[in-house]
Amino acid sequence: MLTAQGLACLRGDRLLFKNVAFELSAGGLMYVLGENGSGKSSLLRLLCGLLTPEEGAVFWNGQAIGQDAELYQTDLTYIGHLNGLKDDLTALENLQFGARLAGNVVDNVAALKALTAIGVARCANLPVGVLSQGQKRRVALARLWLTRSKLWILDEPFAALDTASVEVLAAQLSAHMVNGGMTIITTHQDVAIQAQSTQTLRLSA
């Protein structure tokens, strides 16, 4: 279970949000909504341990995420606005490199299968730097076919995707939660995603 208690986020001299609290359990999906500047991306980064809250705390299975950050990171997959790819590596190499950083071993067959699932297998051996923004986004999202983490935190994952890719990704998210995973997502698109439970957290600028 992921629990947030009384979270507040201050960026510069501006308070983005305060008193944010929720619980997310196995099979749960949470949408984080709000206008631009309301702090959606900051909240996601805070939940990942990349930012420190001005107030409040985040707990994973009853333990503050800072107490054993390494263990928490093994249970977490975060894909933010930036794709986190190395332009000089191929799509295959990026997936394998990312998997190693997460403590997993991914061979060419598994990486190619993930790229095929999201529709960019033809880019497997191309340097990521020559790909379009949509192709780069799909390479980054292919990690979701390789990770074993329980908690997925995704910032606008449907951005720059075509209709077919949106449907494929929605199906993968649904399968994750049907199997007991958890997902926190920001999106401006109305996409049907199945989950054992769904909640919405709305931030106001």
N, CA and C atoms as a LAMMPS dump frame, in Angstrom:
ITEM: TIMESTEP
0
ITEM: NUMBER OF ATOMS
615
ITEM: BOX BOUNDS ff ff ff
-5.0000000000000000e+02 5.0000000000000000e+02
-5.0000000000000000e+02 5.0000000000000000e+02
-5.0000000000000000e+02 5.0000000000000000e+02
ITEM: ATOMS id mol type element x y z
1 1 1 N 0.838 -1.201 0
2 1 2 C 0 0 0
3 1 3 C 0.872 1.25 0
4 2 1 N 0.459 2.238 -0.786
5 2 2 C 1.116 3.543 -0.791
6 2 3 C 0.213 4.515 -0.055
7 3 1 N 0.78 5.223 0.92
8 3 2 C 0.005 6.148 1.737
9 3 3 C 0.675 7.511 1.75
10 4 1 N -0.113 8.541 1.52
11 4 2 C 0.371 9.918 1.638
12 4 3 C -0.38 10.595 2.765
13 5 1 N 0.357 11.31 3.604
14 5 2 C -0.255 11.975 4.753
15 5 3 C 0.152 13.443 4.796
16 6 1 N -0.823 14.311 4.613
17 6 2 C -0.624 15.751 4.802
18 6 3 C 0.471 16.364 3.958
19 7 1 N 0.572 15.98 2.702
20 7 2 C 1.668 16.458 1.858
21 7 3 C 1.473 17.911 1.439
22 8 1 N 2.558 18.658 1.515
23 8 2 C 2.599 20.028 1.007
24 8 3 C 3.87 20.187 0.182
25 9 1 N 3.771 20.966 -0.892
26 9 2 C 4.921 21.168 -1.777
27 9 3 C 5.115 22.651 -2.032
28 10 1 N 6.315 23.123 -1.766
29 10 2 C 6.68 24.521 -1.963
30 10 3 C 7.763 24.581 -3.036
31 11 1 N 7.51 25.339 -4.103
32 11 2 C 8.513 25.533 -5.149
33 11 3 C 8.852 27.016 -5.198
34 12 1 N 10.1 27.347 -4.825
35 12 2 C 10.458 28.743 -4.677
36 12 3 C 9.689 29.317 -3.5
37 13 1 N 8.95 30.392 -3.739
38 13 2 C 8.13 30.974 -2.674
39 13 3 C 6.651 30.687 -2.886
40 14 1 N 6.341 29.722 -3.764
41 14 2 C 4.949 29.417 -4.085
42 14 3 C 4.541 28.067 -3.528
43 15 1 N 3.442 28.042 -2.791
44 15 2 C 2.891 26.796 -2.286
45 15 3 C 2.014 26.187 -3.364
46 16 1 N 2.448 25.032 -3.906
47 16 2 C 1.702 24.39 -4.982
48 16 3 C 0.459 23.678 -4.457
49 17 1 N 0.628 22.964 -3.348
50 17 2 C -0.508 22.272 -2.74
51 17 3 C -0.183 21.956 -1.294
52 18 1 N -1.23 21.645 -0.531
53 18 2 C -1.049 21.259 0.87
54 18 3 C -2.161 20.288 1.259
55 19 1 N -1.941 19.605 2.37
56 19 2 C -2.934 18.672 2.929
57 19 3 C -3.369 17.587 1.945
58 20 1 N -2.44 17.127 1.106
59 20 2 C -2.75 16.038 0.177
60 20 3 C -2.589 14.705 0.901
61 21 1 N -3.64 13.913 0.873
62 21 2 C -3.616 12.624 1.565
63 21 3 C -4.41 11.604 0.758
64 22 1 N -3.917 10.374 0.725
65 22 2 C -4.633 9.294 0.049
66 22 3 C -4.019 7.964 0.452
67 23 1 N -4.723 6.898 0.124
68 23 2 C -4.2 5.532 0.245
69 23 3 C -4.48 4.816 -1.07
70 24 1 N -3.484 4.099 -1.554
71 24 2 C -3.62 3.328 -2.789
72 24 3 C -3.178 1.905 -2.503
73 25 1 N -4.07 0.967 -2.746
74 25 2 C -3.764 -0.431 -2.437
75 25 3 C -3.691 -1.258 -3.707
76 26 1 N -3.388 -2.536 -3.567
77 26 2 C -3.2 -3.434 -4.705
78 26 3 C -4.406 -3.396 -5.628
79 27 1 N -4.125 -3.298 -6.931
80 27 2 C -5.179 -3.246 -7.928
81 27 3 C -5.754 -1.87 -8.144
82 28 1 N -5.209 -0.861 -7.457
83 28 2 C -5.774 0.483 -7.491
84 28 3 C -5.151 1.391 -8.535
85 29 1 N -5.999 2.235 -9.093
86 29 2 C -5.597 3.258 -10.064
87 29 3 C -5.976 4.613 -9.499
88 30 1 N -5.046 5.583 -9.542
89 30 2 C -5.358 6.933 -9.111
90 30 3 C -4.985 7.921 -10.198
91 31 1 N -5.966 8.728 -10.598
92 31 2 C -5.732 9.822 -11.525
93 31 3 C -5.398 11.071 -10.73
94 32 1 N -4.33 11.755 -11.116
95 32 2 C -3.991 13.057 -10.535
96 32 3 C -4.338 14.104 -11.579
97 33 1 N -5.308 14.957 -11.261
98 33 2 C -5.819 15.939 -12.202
99 33 3 C -5.58 17.348 -11.687
100 34 1 N -5.615 18.302 -12.6
101 34 2 C -5.441 19.701 -12.219
102 34 3 C -4.956 20.508 -13.407
103 35 1 N -5.117 21.808 -13.297
104 35 2 C -4.654 22.691 -14.364
105 35 3 C -3.127 22.738 -14.39
106 36 1 N -2.584 23.237 -15.498
107 36 2 C -1.142 23.435 -15.58
108 36 3 C -0.69 24.353 -14.451
109 37 1 N 0.378 23.953 -13.765
110 37 2 C 0.892 24.746 -12.664
111 37 3 C 0.324 24.39 -11.315
112 38 1 N -0.58 23.408 -11.282
113 38 2 C -1.193 23.028 -10.002
114 38 3 C -0.301 22.097 -9.184
115 39 1 N 0.773 21.562 -9.802
116 39 2 C 1.717 20.741 -9.051
117 39 3 C 1.609 19.248 -9.297
118 40 1 N 0.953 18.853 -10.387
119 40 2 C 0.782 17.415 -10.661
120 40 3 C 2.122 16.701 -10.801
121 41 1 N 3 17.236 -11.64
122 41 2 C 4.306 16.592 -11.839
123 41 3 C 5.142 16.627 -10.571
124 42 1 N 5.048 17.717 -9.819
125 42 2 C 5.784 17.818 -8.559
126 42 3 C 5.297 16.769 -7.568
127 43 1 N 3.982 16.539 -7.528
128 43 2 C 3.453 15.517 -6.63
129 43 3 C 3.982 14.142 -7.014
130 44 1 N 4.015 13.842 -8.3
131 44 2 C 4.524 12.533 -8.725
132 44 3 C 5.986 12.368 -8.338
133 45 1 N 6.779 13.408 -8.542
134 45 2 C 8.195 13.336 -8.185
135 45 3 C 8.368 13.204 -6.673
136 46 1 N 7.498 13.833 -5.92
137 46 2 C 7.529 13.715 -4.464
138 46 3 C 7.204 12.28 -4.043
139 47 1 N 6.213 11.682 -4.692
140 47 2 C 5.838 10.296 -4.381
141 47 3 C 6.947 9.315 -4.736
142 48 1 N 7.781 9.691 -5.701
143 48 2 C 8.912 8.842 -6.094
144 48 3 C 10.129 9.042 -5.202
145 49 1 N 10.092 10.045 -4.338
146 49 2 C 11.246 10.339 -3.503
147 49 3 C 12.257 11.239 -4.176
148 50 1 N 11.885 11.843 -5.311
149 50 2 C 12.792 12.733 -6.034
150 50 3 C 12.718 14.163 -5.509
151 51 1 N 11.637 14.491 -4.814
152 51 2 C 11.476 15.77 -4.135
153 51 3 C 11.148 15.503 -2.668
154 52 1 N 11.48 16.452 -1.815
155 52 2 C 11.16 16.341 -0.39
156 52 3 C 9.961 17.227 -0.085
157 53 1 N 8.925 16.685 0.558
158 53 2 C 7.748 17.499 0.859
159 53 3 C 8.057 18.584 1.879
160 54 1 N 7.392 19.716 1.746
161 54 2 C 7.496 20.777 2.736
162 54 3 C 6.88 20.315 4.051
163 55 1 N 5.802 19.547 3.919
164 55 2 C 5.136 18.957 5.083
165 55 3 C 4.645 17.568 4.687
166 56 1 N 4.422 16.718 5.688
167 56 2 C 3.839 15.415 5.44
168 56 3 C 4.864 14.352 5.089
169 57 1 N 4.36 13.179 4.762
170 57 2 C 5.24 12.04 4.48
171 57 3 C 4.542 11.048 3.573
172 58 1 N 5.364 10.223 2.915
173 58 2 C 4.882 9.161 2.032
174 58 3 C 5.349 7.829 2.607
175 59 1 N 4.448 6.858 2.658
176 59 2 C 4.749 5.551 3.227
177 59 3 C 4.468 4.445 2.212
178 60 1 N 5.366 3.473 2.173
179 60 2 C 5.189 2.286 1.335
180 60 3 C 5.121 1.084 2.267
181 61 1 N 3.979 0.434 2.275
182 61 2 C 3.739 -0.701 3.181
183 61 3 C 4.045 -0.345 4.634
184 62 1 N 3.635 0.867 5.017
185 62 2 C 3.753 1.303 6.399
186 62 3 C 5.082 1.906 6.787
187 63 1 N 6.042 1.956 5.864
188 63 2 C 7.367 2.496 6.172
189 63 3 C 7.632 3.726 5.325
190 64 1 N 8.146 4.774 5.939
191 64 2 C 8.482 5.99 5.202
192 64 3 C 9.44 5.657 4.072
193 65 1 N 9.185 6.197 2.889
194 65 2 C 9.959 5.786 1.717
195 65 3 C 11.438 6.134 1.846
196 66 1 N 11.769 7.114 2.675
197 66 2 C 13.171 7.472 2.853
198 66 3 C 13.941 6.526 3.75
199 67 1 N 13.233 5.674 4.496
200 67 2 C 13.917 4.772 5.43
201 67 3 C 14.666 3.664 4.701
202 68 1 N 14.106 3.203 3.601
203 68 2 C 14.798 2.202 2.785
204 68 3 C 14.51 2.529 1.326
205 69 1 N 15.15 3.62 0.858
206 69 2 C 14.879 4.128 -0.481
207 69 3 C 15.21 3.097 -1.559
208 70 1 N 16.249 2.313 -1.341
209 70 2 C 16.642 1.331 -2.342
210 70 3 C 15.569 0.261 -2.522
211 71 1 N 15.007 -0.196 -1.416
212 71 2 C 13.94 -1.194 -1.492
213 71 3 C 12.71 -0.607 -2.183
214 72 1 N 12.379 0.628 -1.842
215 72 2 C 11.222 1.275 -2.472
216 72 3 C 11.421 1.396 -3.976
217 73 1 N 12.622 1.754 -4.391
218 73 2 C 12.88 1.933 -5.817
219 73 3 C 12.728 0.63 -6.601
220 74 1 N 12.995 -0.5 -5.964
221 74 2 C 12.82 -1.774 -6.662
222 74 3 C 11.346 -2.078 -6.9
223 75 1 N 10.47 -1.487 -6.116
224 75 2 C 9.031 -1.693 -6.267
225 75 3 C 8.379 -0.61 -7.111
226 76 1 N 9.178 0.318 -7.636
227 76 2 C 8.653 1.502 -8.315
228 76 3 C 9.181 1.607 -9.743
229 77 1 N 8.281 1.924 -10.669
230 77 2 C 8.672 2.343 -12.013
231 77 3 C 8.078 3.717 -12.255
232 78 1 N 8.945 4.686 -12.546
233 78 2 C 8.513 6.066 -12.787
234 78 3 C 8.9 6.473 -14.195
235 79 1 N 7.926 6.975 -14.943
236 79 2 C 8.187 7.545 -16.263
237 79 3 C 7.6 8.942 -16.265
238 80 1 N 8.468 9.932 -16.303
239 80 2 C 8.041 11.319 -16.233
240 80 3 C 7.89 11.945 -17.606
241 81 1 N 7.809 13.284 -17.627
242 81 2 C 7.708 14.005 -18.897
243 81 3 C 8.914 13.707 -19.783
244 82 1 N 10.093 13.691 -19.176
245 82 2 C 11.299 13.351 -19.914
246 82 3 C 11.393 11.842 -20.029
247 83 1 N 11.825 11.373 -21.176
248 83 2 C 11.796 9.931 -21.442
249 83 3 C 12.909 9.157 -20.752
250 84 1 N 13.96 9.848 -20.327
251 84 2 C 15.046 9.156 -19.631
252 84 3 C 15.821 8.211 -20.52
253 85 1 N 15.989 8.591 -21.784
254 85 2 C 16.708 7.758 -22.742
255 85 3 C 18.038 8.409 -23.104
256 86 1 N 19.003 7.575 -23.483
257 86 2 C 20.305 8.067 -23.948
258 86 3 C 20.3 8.077 -25.469
259 87 1 N 20.466 9.262 -26.055
260 87 2 C 20.325 9.421 -27.498
261 87 3 C 21.319 8.603 -28.309
262 88 1 N 22.503 8.341 -27.73
263 88 2 C 23.524 7.636 -28.499
264 88 3 C 23.386 6.116 -28.422
265 89 1 N 22.466 5.622 -27.594
266 89 2 C 22.21 4.188 -27.512
267 89 3 C 21.004 3.831 -28.375
268 90 1 N 20.961 2.595 -28.863
269 90 2 C 19.8 2.142 -29.617
270 90 3 C 18.621 1.925 -28.668
271 91 1 N 17.448 1.721 -29.263
272 91 2 C 16.264 1.446 -28.442
273 91 3 C 16.474 0.196 -27.6
274 92 1 N 17.013 -0.859 -28.202
275 92 2 C 17.291 -2.089 -27.461
276 92 3 C 18.265 -1.833 -26.321
277 93 1 N 19.334 -1.113 -26.607
278 93 2 C 20.345 -0.848 -25.586
279 93 3 C 19.779 -0.005 -24.45
280 94 1 N 18.908 0.942 -24.772
281 94 2 C 18.283 1.757 -23.733
282 94 3 C 17.451 0.912 -22.785
283 95 1 N 16.669 -0.016 -23.333
284 95 2 C 15.849 -0.874 -22.484
285 95 3 C 16.711 -1.761 -21.595
286 96 1 N 17.771 -2.311 -22.158
287 96 2 C 18.643 -3.187 -21.381
288 96 3 C 19.407 -2.403 -20.317
289 97 1 N 19.843 -1.204 -20.663
290 97 2 C 20.553 -0.355 -19.71
291 97 3 C 19.631 0.04 -18.556
292 98 1 N 18.402 0.438 -18.895
293 98 2 C 17.442 0.802 -17.858
294 98 3 C 17.108 -0.357 -16.942
295 99 1 N 17.004 -1.556 -17.524
296 99 2 C 16.712 -2.745 -16.723
297 99 3 C 17.843 -3.043 -15.751
298 100 1 N 19.078 -2.888 -16.207
299 100 2 C 20.22 -3.137 -15.317
300 100 3 C 20.225 -2.158 -14.151
301 101 1 N 19.892 -0.908 -14.418
302 101 2 C 19.823 0.081 -13.343
303 101 3 C 18.77 -0.297 -12.311
304 102 1 N 17.712 -0.98 -12.771
305 102 2 C 16.641 -1.407 -11.866
306 102 3 C 16.921 -2.763 -11.231
307 103 1 N 18.096 -3.336 -11.531
308 103 2 C 18.468 -4.615 -10.939
309 103 3 C 17.942 -5.823 -11.683
310 104 1 N 17.499 -5.627 -12.941
311 104 2 C 16.992 -6.736 -13.742
312 104 3 C 17.933 -7.011 -14.901
313 105 1 N 17.833 -8.199 -15.443
314 105 2 C 18.593 -8.573 -16.632
315 105 3 C 17.601 -8.815 -17.757
316 106 1 N 17.747 -8.08 -18.855
317 106 2 C 16.841 -8.199 -19.997
318 106 3 C 17.669 -8.528 -21.231
319 107 1 N 17.352 -9.629 -21.89
320 107 2 C 18.097 -9.996 -23.096
321 107 3 C 17.455 -9.36 -24.319
322 108 1 N 18.094 -9.539 -25.478
323 108 2 C 17.608 -8.934 -26.712
324 108 3 C 16.203 -9.392 -27.067
325 109 1 N 15.917 -10.658 -26.813
326 109 2 C 14.612 -11.21 -27.175
327 109 3 C 13.507 -10.524 -26.378
328 110 1 N 13.71 -10.393 -25.072
329 110 2 C 12.706 -9.761 -24.223
330 110 3 C 12.545 -8.283 -24.57
331 111 1 N 13.665 -7.601 -24.81
332 111 2 C 13.6 -6.181 -25.154
333 111 3 C 12.892 -5.972 -26.485
334 112 1 N 13.18 -6.823 -27.46
335 112 2 C 12.532 -6.706 -28.758
336 112 3 C 11.038 -6.997 -28.65
337 113 1 N 10.676 -7.937 -27.807
338 113 2 C 9.255 -8.25 -27.591
339 113 3 C 8.522 -7.042 -27.018
340 114 1 N 9.164 -6.333 -26.096
341 114 2 C 8.554 -5.145 -25.502
342 114 3 C 8.39 -4.046 -26.542
343 115 1 N 9.395 -3.841 -27.365
344 115 2 C 9.301 -2.833 -28.42
345 115 3 C 8.226 -3.202 -29.442
346 116 1 N 8.095 -4.484 -29.712
347 116 2 C 7.061 -4.95 -30.633
348 116 3 C 5.676 -4.666 -30.063
349 117 1 N 5.506 -4.884 -28.774
350 117 2 C 4.208 -4.694 -28.126
351 117 3 C 3.713 -3.258 -28.267
352 118 1 N 4.639 -2.294 -28.2
353 118 2 C 4.259 -0.89 -28.259
354 118 3 C 4.439 -0.313 -29.665
355 119 1 N 4.801 -1.177 -30.625
356 119 2 C 4.795 -0.78 -32.025
357 119 3 C 6.014 -0.075 -32.553
358 120 1 N 7.186 -0.285 -31.935
359 120 2 C 8.404 0.364 -32.429
360 120 3 C 9.536 -0.647 -32.636
361 121 1 N 9.188 -1.867 -32.98
362 121 2 C 10.219 -2.883 -33.196
363 121 3 C 11.169 -2.487 -34.323
364 122 1 N 10.653 -1.773 -35.321
365 122 2 C 11.496 -1.381 -36.452
366 122 3 C 12.597 -0.402 -36.036
367 123 1 N 12.449 0.191 -34.858
368 123 2 C 13.442 1.149 -34.367
369 123 3 C 14.451 0.502 -33.42
370 124 1 N 14.372 -0.798 -33.261
371 124 2 C 15.148 -1.478 -32.22
372 124 3 C 16.635 -1.18 -32.282
373 125 1 N 17.19 -1.139 -33.48
374 125 2 C 18.639 -0.982 -33.627
375 125 3 C 19.054 0.405 -34.089
376 126 1 N 18.131 1.356 -33.97
377 126 2 C 18.449 2.737 -34.326
378 126 3 C 18.805 3.532 -33.083
379 127 1 N 19.769 4.46 -33.194
380 127 2 C 20.045 5.34 -32.055
381 127 3 C 18.791 6.136 -31.716
382 128 1 N 18.487 6.252 -30.461
383 128 2 C 17.271 6.943 -30.045
384 128 3 C 17.275 8.399 -30.504
385 129 1 N 18.455 8.974 -30.64
386 129 2 C 18.551 10.369 -31.047
387 129 3 C 17.947 10.68 -32.403
388 130 1 N 17.788 9.675 -33.279
389 130 2 C 17.233 9.919 -34.613
390 130 3 C 15.728 9.659 -34.658
391 131 1 N 15.127 9.241 -33.558
392 131 2 C 13.706 8.906 -33.539
393 131 3 C 12.838 10.142 -33.32
394 132 1 N 11.581 10.05 -33.735
395 132 2 C 10.618 11.12 -33.487
396 132 3 C 10.236 11.125 -32.009
397 133 1 N 9.559 12.192 -31.587
398 133 2 C 9.145 12.278 -30.19
399 133 3 C 8.176 11.149 -29.835
400 134 1 N 7.283 10.821 -30.751
401 134 2 C 6.349 9.724 -30.502
402 134 3 C 7.047 8.39 -30.37
403 135 1 N 8.053 8.164 -31.208
404 135 2 C 8.823 6.918 -31.14
405 135 3 C 9.627 6.85 -29.851
406 136 1 N 10.236 7.962 -29.463
407 136 2 C 10.988 7.985 -28.204
408 136 3 C 10.073 7.678 -27.018
409 137 1 N 8.868 8.244 -27.061
410 137 2 C 7.941 8.009 -25.957
411 137 3 C 7.585 6.535 -25.865
412 138 1 N 7.378 5.899 -27.006
413 138 2 C 7.025 4.484 -27.007
414 138 3 C 8.19 3.616 -26.534
415 139 1 N 9.412 3.994 -26.871
416 139 2 C 10.576 3.254 -26.368
417 139 3 C 10.623 3.353 -24.844
418 140 1 N 10.406 4.547 -24.318
419 140 2 C 10.411 4.721 -22.861
420 140 3 C 9.315 3.887 -22.211
421 141 1 N 8.127 3.876 -22.809
422 141 2 C 6.999 3.132 -22.251
423 141 3 C 7.169 1.627 -22.368
424 142 1 N 8.026 1.182 -23.274
425 142 2 C 8.277 -0.262 -23.415
426 142 3 C 8.824 -0.861 -22.126
427 143 1 N 9.375 -0.034 -21.244
428 143 2 C 9.848 -0.522 -19.943
429 143 3 C 8.726 -1.21 -19.165
430 144 1 N 7.496 -0.777 -19.402
431 144 2 C 6.37 -1.335 -18.663
432 144 3 C 6.1 -2.794 -19.02
433 145 1 N 6.647 -3.246 -20.132
434 145 2 C 6.513 -4.657 -20.507
435 145 3 C 7.651 -5.498 -19.914
436 146 1 N 8.613 -4.84 -19.272
437 146 2 C 9.791 -5.536 -18.757
438 146 3 C 9.926 -5.462 -17.24
439 147 1 N 9.276 -4.494 -16.632
440 147 2 C 9.453 -4.281 -15.202
441 147 3 C 8.626 -5.271 -14.383
442 148 1 N 9.127 -5.548 -13.184
443 148 2 C 8.398 -6.392 -12.236
444 148 3 C 7.937 -5.589 -11.029
445 149 1 N 8.065 -4.273 -11.101
446 149 2 C 7.703 -3.433 -9.963
447 149 3 C 6.186 -3.385 -9.774
448 150 1 N 5.775 -3.162 -8.538
449 150 2 C 4.356 -3.183 -8.192
450 150 3 C 3.683 -1.836 -8.424
451 151 1 N 4.45 -0.75 -8.256
452 151 2 C 3.889 0.593 -8.333
453 151 3 C 4.408 1.312 -9.57
454 152 1 N 3.486 1.748 -10.421
455 152 2 C 3.843 2.522 -11.604
456 152 3 C 3.348 3.947 -11.414
457 153 1 N 4.231 4.915 -11.586
458 153 2 C 3.888 6.322 -11.502
459 153 3 C 4.231 6.95 -12.85
460 154 1 N 3.211 7.422 -13.557
461 154 2 C 3.368 7.816 -14.957
462 154 3 C 2.826 9.221 -15.182
463 155 1 N 3.679 10.079 -15.723
464 155 2 C 3.314 11.477 -15.983
465 155 3 C 2.983 11.633 -17.465
466 156 1 N 1.701 11.827 -17.776
467 156 2 C 1.223 11.998 -19.152
468 156 3 C 1.749 10.897 -20.087
469 157 1 N 1.518 9.637 -19.773
470 157 2 C 2.077 8.562 -20.606
471 157 3 C 1.474 8.486 -22
472 158 1 N 0.274 9.045 -22.199
473 158 2 C -0.385 8.95 -23.507
474 158 3 C 0.003 10.086 -24.444
475 159 1 N 0.769 11.048 -23.946
476 159 2 C 1.182 12.18 -24.774
477 159 3 C 2.042 11.694 -25.939
478 160 1 N 1.797 12.243 -27.12
479 160 2 C 2.559 11.958 -28.349
480 160 3 C 2.324 10.555 -28.903
481 161 1 N 1.303 9.855 -28.398
482 161 2 C 1.002 8.514 -28.898
483 161 3 C -0.147 8.558 -29.892
484 162 1 N -0.097 7.677 -30.917
485 162 2 C -1.222 7.561 -31.828
486 162 3 C -2.314 6.709 -31.19
487 163 1 N -3.45 6.623 -31.849
488 163 2 C -4.611 5.942 -31.276
489 163 3 C -4.315 4.48 -30.959
490 164 1 N -3.637 3.796 -31.878
491 164 2 C -3.332 2.379 -31.666
492 164 3 C -2.439 2.189 -30.444
493 165 1 N -1.445 3.049 -30.291
494 165 2 C -0.529 2.939 -29.151
495 165 3 C -1.231 3.252 -27.833
496 166 1 N -2.173 4.208 -27.851
497 166 2 C -2.954 4.522 -26.649
498 166 3 C -3.725 3.284 -26.203
499 167 1 N -4.332 2.579 -27.145
500 167 2 C -5.111 1.383 -26.8
501 167 3 C -4.218 0.276 -26.244
502 168 1 N -3.045 0.089 -26.85
503 168 2 C -2.107 -0.935 -26.375
504 168 3 C -1.631 -0.615 -24.966
505 169 1 N -1.288 0.649 -24.716
506 169 2 C -0.812 1.042 -23.391
507 169 3 C -1.924 0.907 -22.355
508 170 1 N -3.138 1.31 -22.71
509 170 2 C -4.261 1.178 -21.778
510 170 3 C -4.477 -0.279 -21.395
511 171 1 N -4.326 -1.184 -22.354
512 171 2 C -4.483 -2.61 -22.065
513 171 3 C -3.387 -3.104 -21.129
514 172 1 N -2.164 -2.601 -21.304
515 172 2 C -1.067 -3.013 -20.43
516 172 3 C -1.268 -2.492 -19.013
517 173 1 N -1.744 -1.269 -18.889
518 173 2 C -2.035 -0.71 -17.565
519 173 3 C -3.146 -1.511 -16.887
520 174 1 N -4.171 -1.854 -17.639
521 174 2 C -5.276 -2.642 -17.087
522 174 3 C -4.791 -3.995 -16.595
523 175 1 N -3.945 -4.648 -17.38
524 175 2 C -3.428 -5.956 -16.985
525 175 3 C -2.598 -5.851 -15.711
526 176 1 N -1.837 -4.769 -15.596
527 176 2 C -1.007 -4.562 -14.401
528 176 3 C -1.879 -4.517 -13.153
529 177 1 N -2.975 -3.791 -13.213
530 177 2 C -3.809 -3.634 -12.023
531 177 3 C -4.699 -4.85 -11.776
532 178 1 N -5.125 -5.513 -12.832
533 178 2 C -5.877 -6.758 -12.65
534 178 3 C -5.02 -7.783 -11.911
535 179 1 N -3.703 -7.718 -12.138
536 179 2 C -2.766 -8.64 -11.484
537 179 3 C -2.271 -8.127 -10.135
538 180 1 N -2.903 -7.087 -9.611
539 180 2 C -2.566 -6.613 -8.269
540 180 3 C -1.586 -5.472 -8.213
541 181 1 N -1.203 -4.926 -9.365
542 181 2 C -0.316 -3.768 -9.374
543 181 3 C -1.063 -2.492 -9.043
544 182 1 N -0.322 -1.403 -8.939
545 182 2 C -0.894 -0.092 -8.632
546 182 3 C -0.356 0.933 -9.61
547 183 1 N -1.195 1.899 -9.978
548 183 2 C -0.781 2.915 -10.936
549 183 3 C -1.283 4.28 -10.51
550 184 1 N -0.393 5.272 -10.582
551 184 2 C -0.75 6.674 -10.412
552 184 3 C -0.427 7.368 -11.722
553 185 1 N -1.38 8.129 -12.253
554 185 2 C -1.229 8.646 -13.604
555 185 3 C -1.781 10.059 -13.715
556 186 1 N -1.093 10.902 -14.468
557 186 2 C -1.66 12.172 -14.897
558 186 3 C -1.946 12.05 -16.382
559 187 1 N -3.06 12.572 -16.813
560 187 2 C -3.395 12.533 -18.232
561 187 3 C -4.471 13.561 -18.527
562 188 1 N -4.406 14.131 -19.723
563 188 2 C -5.442 15.032 -20.206
564 188 3 C -6.395 14.308 -21.156
565 189 1 N -6.168 13.023 -21.338
566 189 2 C -6.973 12.248 -22.278
567 189 3 C -7.924 11.313 -21.537
568 190 1 N -9.082 11.12 -22.132
569 190 2 C -10.092 10.224 -21.567
570 190 3 C -9.855 8.829 -22.135
571 191 1 N -9.143 8.004 -21.376
572 191 2 C -8.766 6.663 -21.821
573 191 3 C -9.352 5.642 -20.86
574 192 1 N -9.988 4.625 -21.393
575 192 2 C -10.594 3.587 -20.554
576 192 3 C -9.512 2.651 -20.022
577 193 1 N -9.373 2.617 -18.701
578 193 2 C -8.405 1.744 -18.043
579 193 3 C -9.144 0.967 -16.961
580 194 1 N -8.967 -0.331 -16.959
581 194 2 C -9.623 -1.175 -15.961
582 194 3 C -8.75 -1.275 -14.712
583 195 1 N -9.408 -1.28 -13.566
584 195 2 C -8.699 -1.423 -12.293
585 195 3 C -9.655 -2.014 -11.272
586 196 1 N -9.081 -2.61 -10.236
587 196 2 C -9.923 -3.141 -9.169
588 196 3 C -10.584 -2.014 -8.379
589 197 1 N -9.943 -0.866 -8.311
590 197 2 C -10.53 0.33 -7.695
591 197 3 C -9.918 1.546 -8.365
592 198 1 N -10.691 2.62 -8.45
593 198 2 C -10.238 3.847 -9.108
594 198 3 C -10.574 5.043 -8.235
595 199 1 N -9.638 5.962 -8.135
596 199 2 C -9.882 7.205 -7.397
597 199 3 C -9.257 8.368 -8.141
598 200 1 N -9.718 9.564 -7.812
599 200 2 C -9.223 10.78 -8.452
600 200 3 C -8.755 11.756 -7.388
601 201 1 N -7.566 12.3 -7.597
602 201 2 C -7.025 13.348 -6.728
603 201 3 C -6.888 14.599 -7.574
604 202 1 N -7.611 15.634 -7.216
605 202 2 C -7.591 16.874 -8.011
606 202 3 C -6.826 17.955 -7.25
607 203 1 N -5.824 18.524 -7.922
608 203 2 C -5.049 19.617 -7.356
609 203 3 C -5.549 20.931 -7.972
610 204 1 N -5.551 21.987 -7.189
611 204 2 C -5.964 23.294 -7.692
612 204 3 C -4.797 24.256 -7.606
613 205 1 N -4.579 24.978 -8.685
614 205 2 C -3.463 25.919 -8.748
615 205 3 C -3.711 27.124 -7.846
